[in-house]
Amino acid sequence: MNWVIKPIPEIPEELKSFSLNPTTLRLLLQRGFFSKESIEKFLNSRYENLHSPNDLNGVAEAVERIEKARKNKESVVIFGDYDADGITSTVLLKETLEELDFKPRTYIPDRNKEGYGLNRPALDFIKKEYNPKLLITVDCGISNKEEIEYARGLDIDVIVIDHHSIPKKLPAGCILINPKLPRQKYSFKDLAGVGVVFKVCRALWEKFISQKSEQLKWYLDIVAIGTIADCVPLVGENRILAKFGLIVLQKTKRLGIQEIIKTARLNIGDKNPPSVENIAFQIGPRLNAAGRMDHADITLNLLCESDPAKARLAALELESKNSQRQKITQEIYEEAKATLKEGKSYNLIIRKGEKWPVGVLGIVAGKIAEEYHCPVFILRDDEKLIEGSGRSIDVFNLIEAVSRLDNLLEKYGGHAQAMGIKIKPENFARFEDDLRKIIEKSYDKDTWRKQVHIDAEIEAGKIDWDILSEIKKFEPFGEGNREPAFLTKSLIVQEINLVGSEQKHLKFIFSTENTDAKIFEGIFFKGGERSLEFKAGDKVSVVYNLRSNEWNGNRKIELHIIDIKKEKL
């Protein structure tokens, strides 16, 4: 792993008299904050800093069309997606429309049978069962040009609320709301699907039930869950939604979430605020598990449940689905990895399996992409259709590359680092060959070397609670606002032990070289395989995140190790 220390940006004149800790100022400049105003907004972000929903193209038209549906008592159907972002989007819009006296129906496609987005059989079912005048898609729809034309032929008006990358051909004859649309005046482009839905809902609350509009803040828990689970950059408006959503999540009124917290045994409560990690690695995967292993309606119904006993049973079912998901994911991961060589550099990995369930392939692709630091496709191989998920790394825009080969694909969509594809078997060999050529032409071998980017080097003697409190000002951390990584040199290993139920982690005790030695504890998660590299007395350089460890009323500073290297004596 290469260590790259980020350069120290030049301090603008107006900030030279700004009273900030030097490390804090460096971190802010590295993140692109070069004025007092931008720094103030970042460090002291407020709910009021959110842009007006009416700045987003299409929102005013959508509100007008929904007002017409309300006046005429029209039937409305919400068409969602089966992941956490899509489900929270569906719940948010459903309950907002219920506040406006609608009785909306919801439809979430079966991931394994229907795949992502609108499809004709689903539209036929919706027309026959609900006969809506208005269909609203959430977290999908922008790539469904033909399906929306079909819906219009069924005399159904369509509003598309989406955030995915814009296809070459846009749907026509409908209202489109997407911050990424061309000629979009909205300044923040990276909202999650639930973030875009929140904008529409806020506009609806402010127009029709303004006297209750403050109550909309109670929905920020599911907005934060959808935002964080979808791995959008936690900057700008997303950071505000996540920050205040975590506050609401700590005291959530939603029974379904309360039961998920209980069944997952999460340490969240009055004295223990939730973290981004709680959502990204615990709550989010559980919400996704139903759609991956069965049907996302299980999660949708749980989040809308008002009966405590039913909520408890649904949460237990979701916990069971998540356990199944973990087991199958691990099996496919091991099978897909079987022919890969440890330590070898790859610029593209594609693996196919005949009976692999589509619902977990994105997770497997993500794990392998992180491990081998290159784009990865994990696909189910069928006689008639090959389909699955692709995941990439931050230096390679996967969907942009794949879009150049759209003539070979039946369907595709997603984001720069995460996407889904469907392709006929007869086109697959050419697709793989052409994608490799694009990669080889555009990127050299160094692109695929794993790197850790270091924000600052800190002397061991300066690691204290003051610097930790400064770092906390940057929370919540996530995509686009990574937790700062620090480098400290010349630490002495005092102890090293394998820890964890499977002995996969390494625990270090470090000291400084001087006579007034400071002692630090470090934990290297999944570092157990490197245990034989180090021994007591070694002098090391450590790259780490700085954390506090609080247990039984005691607290101490802890280094969460990203990488560690021996120094030459």
SENU-176809 format. One record per atom (N, C-alpha, C): residue in one letter; x, y, z. Coordinates in steps of 0.1 Angstrom, whole numbers, plus 5000, padded with zeros to 4 digits. Atoms other than C-alpha are relative to their C-alpha. Layout:
<nodes>
aXYZ
...
</nodes>
This chain:
<nodes>
m500849885000
m500050005000
m500950125000
n499349875001
n501450344989
n499450105010
w500449894992
w501350625014
w500250134993
v499949875007
v500550964999
v499550115010
i500349894991
i500651275021
i499450114992
k500649895007
k498251535009
k500850135001
p499249884999
p499951865001
p499350105009
i500549894992
i499552165024
i499550124992
p500449895009
p497352425006
p500550135006
e499649864996
e498352785007
e498850075007
i501049944992
i496452975033
i499650144994
p500549875005
p494253255018
p500250115010
e499749884992
e494953605031
e498950025011
e501149974990
e491553635048
e500049905012
l500050114990
l492153315068
l501250015009
k498849994992
k495553415082
k499850055014
s500449944986
s493953605111
s498949925006
f501150084995
f491353335116
f500549915011
s499550084988
s491653175150
s499549864999
l500350145002
l491652805141
l501249925004
n498950094998
n493752515153
n500749974986
p499350025013
p496452465126
p499649874993
t500450135006
t495452105120
t498650014994
t501449985005
t491752205117
t500050084987
l499949915012
l492652475092
l500549924988
r499450085011
r494752235072
r498949904994
l501050105004
l491951975071
l498950084992
l501049935007
l489452245060
l500550044986
l499549965013
l491652375032
l500149884990
q499950125009
q492252025019
q498649954995
r501450035004
r488451985017
r499450114992
g500549905009
g488152294996
g499350125006
f500749884993
f486952555022
f501150115001
f498949905001
f488952865014
f499550145005
s500649874995
s486653145029
s499449985014
k500650014986
k485353225064
k498649964999
e501450035002
e481853195051
e499849854998
s500250145003
s482252845037
s500449915012
i499650074988
i484152735068
i498950005011
e501149994990
e481352865091
e498949914997
k501150095004
k478752685071
k500349865002
f499650144999
f480652365072
f500049965015
l499850044986
l481552365109
l498750025008
n501249974992
n478252505121
n498749994991
s501150025010
s475852365095
s498649995007
r501349994994
r472152435102
r498949954990
y501150045008
y468852295089
y499650114991
e500549895008
e468052635076
e501050034988
n499149985011
n471052615053
n499649924987
l500550075011
l469152375031
l499450094989
h500649925011
h468152514997
h498549994999
s501550015002
s464552594989
s499749884990
p500350115010
p462952284972
p499550064987
n500549945013
n461452524946
n501150044991
d498949985009
d464952584933
d500349884991
l499750125007
l464952234920
l499049994988
n500950005012
n463552214884
n499149885001
g501050105000
g460352014882
g499249995013
v500850014987
v459252054919
v498750074999
a501349915001
a456752334912
a499049934992
e500950075009
e455252134883
e499449875007
a500550124993
a455051814905
a499050045010
v500949964990
v453352004933
v498750044994
e501249965007
e450852144908
e499249884996
r500750135004
r450151794894
r499449935011
i500550074989
i449751644928
i498850085006
e501249924995
e447351934938
e498849974991
k501150045009
k445251844907
k499549865004
a500450134996
a445251484918
a499250005013
r500749994987
r444151584953
r498650064998
k501349935003
k441351814940
k499049904994
n500850105007
n440051534917
n499949875006
k500050134993
k440551254942
k500549894992
e499550105009
e442651064918
e500849895008
s499250114995
s444250724925
s501550034997
v498649975002
v448050764930
v500849875004
v499150124997
v450750484929
v501450055001
i498649974999
i454250524941
i500849884996
f499250115005
f456750304923
f501450025005
g498749984993
g459950264944
g501149904995
d498950105002
d463150064945
d500249925012
y499950104989
y464149774966
y501250015010
d498949984991
d467249914983
d499550105011
a500349924989
a467350125015
a499650144996
d500349875005
d467350454996
d498650004993
g501350015006
g464350344975
g498849985009
i501150034990
i462350205004
i499750135009
t500249884992
t462950515026
t499350114992
s500749905009
s461950734996
s498549974999
t501450045001
t458750534992
t499250035013
v500749984987
v457850555029
v499850155002
l500149854998
l458550935030
l498950064991
l501149945009
l456351015000
l498649945003
k501350074996
k453650765010
k499450085012
e500549944987
e453250925045
e499750144998
t500349865003
t453451275031
t498750014993
l501250005008
l450651205006
l498849965009
e501050034990
e448651045035
e499650125008
e500249884992
e449051375054
e499050094991
l500849925009
l447351535023
l498749934996
d501250075002
d444451285025
d499949914988
f500050105010
f445551064997
f500049865007
k499850144996
k445450685000
k500949934990
p499250055011
p448450604978
p500349855001
r499550145001
r449350254967
r501550004997
t498650015002
t452950144966
t500349874992
y499550125008
y454749904942
y501550015000
i498550025000
i458349784947
i500249874992
p499850125008
p459549544920
p500849895008
d499350114995
d460849194929
d501450004994
r498649995005
r464649224926
r500449894991
n499650125008
n465148874913
n499249974988
k500950045011
k462148844890
k499950124990
e500349885008
e461749204877
e501250094997
g498849915001
g465049384883
g499650145003
y500149864996
y465449754887
y499150084991
g500849905007
g463050024876
g498749954994
l501350035006
l459850034857
l500149884990
n500150105010
n458749734836
n498649984995
r501350005005
r455749664814
r499049915008
p500950084992
p454249374834
p499650075013
a500449934988
a454349584865
a499050114997
l500949895004
l452649874847
l498649944997
d501350065003
d449949634834
d499349965013
f500650044987
f449449504870
f499450125007
i500449874993
i449249864884
i498750054994
k501249955007
k446749964857
k498849925004
k501150094998
k444549664863
k499550005014
e500350014986
e444649664901
e499650135006
y500249874993
y444750034910
y499450114990
n500449905010
n443850224877
n500350145004
p499649874995
p445850524888
p500050104988
k499849895010
k445850864870
k501450055001
l498649954997
l449250944885
l500949895005
l498950094995
l452350734889
l501250085004
i498849924996
i455250874909
i501149905002
t498850094998
t458650694906
t500950075010
v499049954990
v461150734935
v501249924999
d498750075000
d464850644933
d500149924987
c499950085013
c464250514897
c499250084990
g500949945011
g462650614864
g500750084990
i499349925009
i465250834848
i500549934987
s499650095012
s466350544825
s498949924994
n501250085005
n462850424817
n499250074990
k500749925010
k462050614786
k498949924993
e501050095007
e460250324768
e498849975009
e501050044991
e458350214799
e499150125004
i500849884997
i457150574806
i499150034988
e500849995012
e455950594770
e498849905001
y501050104999
y454050274777
y498950045010
a500949964989
a452550414809
a499150114995
r500849895006
r451350724790
r499049944991
g501050065009
g449650494765
g498949935008
l501150064991
l447750344795
l499250115007
d500749884994
d446550704803
d500450025015
i499549974986
i448750734834
i501150114998
d499049904999
d450651054841
d501149965009
v498850054993
v454151014854
v500850125005
i499049914994
i456351214878
i501249915004
v498850084997
v459951084880
v500850085010
i499149944990
i461851164912
i501249915002
d498850095001
d465351024908
d501350085002
h498749934998
h469051104914
h501149934992
h499050085007
h470850844892
h500550084988
s499349945011
s473150934863
s499050014988
i500949975011
i471451084833
i500349924987
p499750085012
p471050854803
p500150094987
k499949925012
k471650964767
k498650044995
k501449965004
k467850964760
k499150005012
l500849984988
l465551104786
l498549974997
p501550025002
p461851014791
p499350134996
a500849885005
a459351244774
a498649995006
g501450004997
g455851344783
g499749985015
c500150024985
c456451344821
c500750115007
i499349904992
i457651564849
i501349935006
l498750064995
l461351494857
l500650095011
i499349934989
i463051584890
i501249925003
n498750074998
n466651504892
n501150115000
p499049894999
p469451744904
p501149994989
k498950025010
k471851594877
k499550044986
l500549975013
l469551694848
l500850124993
p499449885007
p471151924821
p499150125002
r500649864997
r470352294826
r499250005013
q500650004986
q469352214862
q500750115007
k499549884993
k469752534882
k500449975015
y499850044986
y469952344915
y501549985003
s498550004998
s473452394930
s500649875005
f499450124994
f473852064948
f499549884992
k500350105009
k473951764925
k499949865006
d499750134995
d474651474948
d499049955011
l501050064991
l471451414968
l499749864997
a500550145002
a470351054974
a498650014995
g501350015004
g467050944961
g499050065010
v500849964989
v465451004995
v500250155002
g499849854999
g467051354995
g499250084990
v500849945010
v465351444963
v498549995004
v501450024995
v462051304976
v499750105012
f500149914989
f462551505008
f499750154995
k500349865006
k462651824986
k498650014996
v501449995005
v459351744970
v499050005011
c500950004988
c457751655003
c500050135008
r500049874993
r458951975019
r499250104993
a500849905007
a457452174991
a498549975002
l501450034998
l454151984996
l499550045014
w500349964987
w454152035033
w499850155001
e500049854999
e454952405030
e498850064993
k501149945008
k452152465004
k498749965006
f501350054996
f449352245018
f499849995015
i500150024985
i450052195056
i501150085007
s498949924995
s452452475064
s499950015015
q500149994985
q451052495100
q500749885007
k499450124995
k452552145105
k501449974995
s498750035008
s455752175084
s501249975009
e498950034991
e458052155115
e500049855003
q500050144998
q456851795119
q500749924990
l499350075010
l458551705087
l501449965005
k498650034995
k461851705106
k500049865007
w500050134994
w460751385123
w500249894990
y499750095011
y461251215089
y501549994997
l498549995004
l464951305089
l500749875004
d499450134997
d465750965105
d500149914988
i500050095012
i464750775074
i500750074988
v499249935010
v466251045052
v501549985002
a498550034997
a469650995069
a500349864997
i499750145002
i469350625067
i500149974984
g499950015015
g468650635029
g501250064994
t498849925005
t471350895023
t501349935003
i498850064996
i474050715042
i500149864994
a500050145006
a473050365030
a500350004985
d499849995014
d473250484994
d501450054996
c498549975002
c476950594998
c500250134992
v499849875007
v476350944983
v501050085009
p499149924992
p478951204993
p499450085012
l500649934988
l478351335028
l500650145001
v499649865000
v478951695019
v498850084996
g501149925004
g476751995013
g498749965007
e501350034995
e473051925018
e499949865006
n500150134994
n473651555024
n500649995014
r499449994986
r475851635054
r499050065010
i501049944991
i473151855069
i498949895003
l501150104998
l470451585063
l500549885009
a499450114992
a472751315078
a500250055015
k499749954986
k473751535108
k498750015008
f501349994993
f470151615118
f499249885000
g500750125000
g468851285108
g500549905011
l499450084989
l471251115133
l499550045013
i500649954987
i469851335160
i498649955002
v501350055000
v466351235151
v500049855003
l499950154998
l467350865149
l500249965014
q499750034986
q468550875185
q498750005008
k501349994993
k464950955196
k498849974991
t501050035010
t463050805167
t498749955006
k501450044996
k459250765170
k499649884991
r500450105010
r459250505142
r500249865006
l499950144993
l458450155157
l500949914993
g499250095007
g460049975129
g501550015002
i498549984998
i463450135134
i500349975015
q499750044986
q463150095172
q500249855001
e499950144999
e462649725167
e501249954993
i498750045007
i465549695142
i501250025010
i499049974991
i467749865168
i500149895011
k500150104989
k466549615195
k500549864995
t499750145004
t466849295174
t501449994995
a498650005004
a470249395160
a500950035012
r499249984988
r471349475196
r501050124998
l499249895003
l472649815186
l500050095013
n499949914988
n473950045214
n499750144996
i500549875003
i471850335205
i498950045010
g501049964990
g469850535231
g500250145005
d499849874994
d469650835253
d501450055001
k498749964997
k473250835262
k501049954989
n499250055011
n474550665230
n499550044987
p500549955013
p474050865198
p500449904989
p499650095011
p473950665166
p501150074991
s498949955009
s476850695141
s499749974986
v500150035014
v477250685104
v500249854998
e499750145001
e478750335109
e498849915004
n501250084997
n475550215126
n499049994989
i500950015012
i473550295095
i500749934989
a499450065012
a476150195069
a500349855001
f499750154999
f477049855084
f499049925008
q500950084992
q474149765106
q498550024996
i501449975003
i470749935099
i499849994985
g500150005015
g471249985061
g500049864995
p500050145005
p472249615054
p498749935004
r501250074996
r469249495073
r498850054992
l501149965009
l466849715054
l500149954986
n499850055013
n468349595022
n499849854999
a500050155000
a468249225032
a498749944994
a501350055005
a464549175024
a500050004985
g500049995015
g464949294988
g501049904994
r499050095005
r468049084984
r499649855000
m500350144997
m466648754998
m498649964997
d501450035002
d462948784993
d499350124993
h500649885006
h460849104987
h500150115009
a499849884993
a461449454998
a498750055008
d501349974993
d457749485009
d500149975015
i499850034986
i458849325042
i500650125007
t499449884993
t461049625050
t499050124999
l501049895002
l458449875036
l498949995011
n501150014990
n455749735058
n500550025014
l499449984986
l458049725089
l500150155003
l499749864997
l458950095085
l498650085001
c501449934999
c455150185082
c499249945011
e500850074990
e454049955110
e499750085013
s500449934987
s452150105140
s499649915011
d500350104989
d451449785159
d501349945005
p498850044995
p454249705183
p500349854998
a499850155001
a453749325182
a500449964986
k499750025014
k453749325144
k501350054996
a498749955003
a456749545142
a501149915006
r499050094994
r458649315165
r500249874992
l499950125008
l457849005144
l500650034987
a499449975013
a458749185112
a501550035001
a498649974998
a462049305126
a500849875002
l499450134998
l462848945137
l500149934986
e499950065014
e462048825101
e501150074992
l498949935008
l464349095087
l501449965005
e498750054994
e467148985111
e500349864994
s499750145006
s466748625098
s500450024985
k499649975014
k466848755062
k501550054999
n498649945000
n470048945070
n501049895003
s499150114998
s471648635084
s500249914988
q499950075012
q470848445053
q500850074989
r499249925009
r472248725032
r501549995003
q498550004996
q475548725051
q500649864996
k499550135003
k475848345046
k500249984985
i499950025014
i475148345009
i501150094994
t499049915005
t477248655003
t501449945002
q498750064997
q480248485019
q500349894991
e499850115009
e479848174998
e500350044986
i499849955013
i479648364966
i501450074999
y498849934999
y482548584976
y501249904999
e499050105001
e484748284982
e500149934987
e500150065013
e483648124950
e500650094989
a499549915010
a484348434930
a501450035001
k498549974997
k487748484946
k500949894997
a499250125000
a488848134941
a501150004990
t499050005010
t490748194909
t500850134999
l499249884999
l492148534919
l501349985008
k498850024993
k495748554930
k500350115010
e499749904990
e496648724962
e501250084996
g498849925003
g498949024957
g500150044985
k499949965014
k498449034919
k499250124997
s500749885004
s497449364903
s499149974989
y501050025011
y494249354882
y499550144996
n500749875004
n492649644862
n498549984997
l501450035001
l489349464858
l499849865004
i500450134996
i487749164874
i498649974996
i501450045003
i484648994860
i499949855003
r500350144996
r483248674875
r498549974998
k501450055002
k480148474865
k499749875007
g500450134994
g478148204883
g498649974995
e501350045006
e475148014870
e498850025010
k501150004991
k473048004902
k500150115011
w499849894990
w474248324920
w498750095001
p501249914999
p471248524933
p500450154998
v499649865004
v471348874918
v500050095012
g500249904989
g470349044951
g501350025008
v498849984991
v473748994968
v501350034991
l498949995008
l476049034938
l500850145001
g499449874998
g476649404944
g500950015012
i499250014988
i477949334979
i501349934997
v498850085003
v480349074966
v501050084991
a499249925009
a481549304938
a500750115008
g499449894991
g482149584964
g501149955008
k499050054991
k484149364987
k501349974991
i498850035009
i486449244958
i500650124994
a499549875006
a486749594943
a500950075011
e499249934989
e487949724977
e501349925003
e498850084997
e490349434982
e501050004989
y499050005011
y491949434947
y500150144993
h499949865004
h491449814941
h499950014984
c500349995014
c489949784906
c498549984998
p501450035003
p486549774889
p499749854999
v500450144999
v484649444894
v498649994996
f501450045003
f481549284879
f499849865005
i500450134995
i479948994896
i498649974994
l501250025009
l477248844873
l499449865001
r500750135001
r474648564872
r499949974985
d499950055014
d475148364840
d498749914997
d501250075004
d471848254824
d500049974985
e500050035015
e471148094790
e499550124992
k500749895008
k469048394779
k500650145004
l499649874996
l470548684799
l501149995011
i499049994989
i473648774820
i499750135007
e500349884993
e472949024847
e500750005014
g499449994987
g474449154879
g500550145002
s499649874995
s476349434895
s501550034998
g498649965001
g479549634890
g500350105011
r499649914990
r481449824916
r501450054996
s498749945004
s484450054911
s500750075011
i499349924990
i487050264929
i499950154996
d500349855002
d487150644932
d500750064987
v499249945011
v489650694903
v499449964987
f500550055013
f487550514877
f498450015000
n501449985001
n484050624866
n499449884991
l500550125006
l482450284858
l498950024990
i501249985009
i479150404843
i500350084988
e499649925012
e480850654820
e500749904990
a499350095009
a483050374806
a499049904994
v501050105005
v480150124803
v499050074990
s500949945009
s477950384786
s500550014986
r499450005013
r480350384757
r499649874992
l500350135006
l479250024751
l498549975001
d501450024998
d475550074755
d499349924989
n500650085011
n474849914721
n500149855002
l499950144996
l475949584736
l499149965011
l500750034988
l473749604766
l498450014998
e501449995000
e470049534772
e499550115009
k500449914990
k469849754802
k501250035009
y499049974991
y472149944825
y499650135007
g500249884993
g472150224851
g500750005013
g499449994987
g473550354883
g500950135002
h499149894996
h476450574895
h501449984995
a498650015004
a480150634889
a500649885006
q499350114993
q481150364914
q499149885002
a500950114997
a478050134915
a498950004989
m501050005011
m475850014887
m499549854998
g500550135004
g473749724873
g500049994985
i500150025014
i473849564839
i499249884996
k500650125006
k471849314817
k500650004986
i499450025013
i473449174786
i499849864995
k500250135006
k472748894762
k501349924999
p498850085000
p475248604763
p500950024987
e499249985013
e476248654726
e500850134999
n499349875000
n477349014734
n501150015011
f499249994988
f479248934765
f501550014998
a498550015002
a482748844752
a500550134994
r499649875006
r482849164731
r499950115010
f500149904990
f481649374760
f501249995009
e498950014991
e484349234783
e501350054993
d498849975008
d487049274756
d500150154998
d500049865003
d486049634747
d500150085013
l499949934987
l485749734784
l501550005004
r498550014997
r489349604790
r500850104992
k499249905009
k490549814760
k499850145005
i500249874995
i488950124774
i500850035012
i499349984987
i490550074808
i501550014997
e498550015003
e494049984793
e500450134993
k499649885007
k493950284770
k500050135009
s500249884992
s492950534797
s500850015013
y499350004987
y494850424828
y501249914999
d498850084999
d498350304836
d499949915012
k500050104989
k499350034861
k499950075013
d500049944987
d499850284889
d498650035005
t501449974996
t496150354889
t499449905009
w500650114992
w495450014904
w500849975012
r499250024987
r498050034932
r499250065011
k500849954989
k496250074965
k500850115007
q499449884993
q496950404982
q499250045012
v500749944989
v496150555015
v500550155000
h499849865001
h495850935015
h500150065014
i499849964987
i497251095046
i499850155001
d500349854998
d495851435058
d501150085006
a499049924993
a498651535081
a500949905008
e499150074991
e501651405100
e500050075014
i500149954986
i501351445138
i501149945008
e499050054991
e504151415163
e499249935011
a500750084989
a503251155190
a499650095012
g500249924988
g503551415217
g498850104999
k501149915003
k500751625201
k498749934999
i501350085000
i498151345201
i499450025014
d500649984987
d495751455228
d498550024997
w501449985001
w492051525235
w499650124993
d500449875007
d492151875221
d499949974985
i500150035014
i492951745186
i498949914996
l501150095003
l490351475189
l498750085000
s501249925000
s487751735198
s499950094987
e500049935012
e488751935167
e499549914988
i500450105010
i488351625145
i498549985000
k501450034999
k484851575158
k499150114993
k500749905007
k483851905143
k499749974985
f500250035014
f484051745109
f499049894998
e501150105001
e481451475116
e498750064995
p499850145003
p479551305102
p500949974988
f499150045011
f482151135081
f499349904991
g500650095010
g481350945049
g500650024987
e499549975014
e481850945012
e500150154998
g499849865003
g483351275001
g500450085012
n499549934988
n484151375037
n500549895010
r499450124993
r486451095049
r500650045013
e499349984987
e487651065084
e501450034998
p498649975002
p491051225086
p500949895003
a498950114998
a494050985083
a501250085004
f498749934995
f497151085103
f501149904999
l498750085000
l500750965102
l500850045012
t499149974989
t502850935133
t501249904999
k498850085002
k506450815130
k500749975014
s499150034989
s508950665155
s499249965013
l500750064988
l506450485178
l500749865003
i499450134996
i507850185197
i498949905004
v500950104996
v505949865199
v500349945013
q499850064987
q505549755235
q499449865001
e500750135001
e503049475230
e499249994987
i500850035011
i501249305202
i499349875002
n500950124997
n498349055205
n499049994990
l501250035008
l495848885183
l498850005008
v501249994992
v492348965194
v498849974991
g501250045007
g488748885184
g499749865001
s500550144999
s486748565184
s500849914990
e499250085010
e488648445153
e501450054998
q498649965000
q491948615161
q500450074987
k499749935012
k491648835130
k500650145001
h499549864998
h492649165146
h501250015008
l498849984993
l495849305160
l499850115010
k500049894990
k496049505192
k501450045003
f498749954997
f499149715198
f500050095012
i499749904990
i500549905227
i501350074995
f498949925005
f502850185215
f500550095011
s499449894991
s505150425234
s500850094991
t499249915007
t507050725223
t501549985005
e498650034997
e510850735223
e500650075012
n499449924990
n511551005248
n499849955014
t500150054987
t511950965285
t498650025007
d501349984995
d508551115292
d499049934991
a500750085010
a507050835272
a498550005002
k501550015000
k503350855262
k499649864995
i500450135004
i501450525258
i498750014992
f501250005008
f498950465231
f499649864997
e500550135005
e496750175222
e499550014986
g500450005014
g496150085186
g499349874997
i500750125004
i493749835170
i500050004984
f499950025014
f494349705135
f499049894996
f501150105004
f491049545123
f500449934987
k499750095011
k491549255099
k501550004997
g498549995002
g495349295104
g500749875006
g499450124993
g495848955121
g501049924991
e499150075009
e497548805090
e501450065000
r498749935000
r500449055096
r500749995014
s499550004986
s501048955132
s501549965001
l498650045000
l504448795124
l501050104995
e499149895005
e505849115109
e500650085011
f499649904990
f506149295142
f500349925014
k499750054987
k507549235177
k500350115009
a499749904990
a508149425209
a501450064997
g498749935002
g510849685205
g500150064986
d500049955014
d510149755168
d499750155000
k500449875002
k510150115158
k499250014987
v501050005011
v507150185135
v499550144996
s500849895004
s505350445115
s498649954998
v501450054999
v501550425118
v499150104993
v501149925006
v498750565096
v498749955006
y501150044991
y495550575116
y498950114999
n501149904996
n492150745124
n500150015015
l500049984986
l492050895158
l498649995006
r501350024994
r489250775180
r500150015015
s500050024985
s488150775216
s499349875003
n500650134996
n487250445233
n499550025014
e500749984987
e484750475261
e499349875004
w500650124995
w483850185283
w500050005015
n500250004986
n482450155318
n500450135007
g499649874994
g482950525324
g501450054998
n498649965003
n486550525313
n500150044985
r499849975014
r487750685281
r501550024998
k498649995004
k491050675263
k500150024985
i499749985014
i492550775230
i500549874994
e499750125007
e492850495205
e500450034985
l499749995014
l494550465171
l499449894993
h500650105008
h492450285146
h500949994987
i498950005010
i495250165123
i499549964986
i500350025015
i494950185085
i501149924994
d498950085005
d498450065078
d501250035010
i498849994991
i501750015097
i501249954993
k498750055006
k505349985086
k501150015010
k498850004992
k508549905103
k501050114995
e498949915004
e511250175103
e501349945001
k498650064999
k514850095096
k500750065012
l499249954988
l517050115127
l501350064995
</nodes>
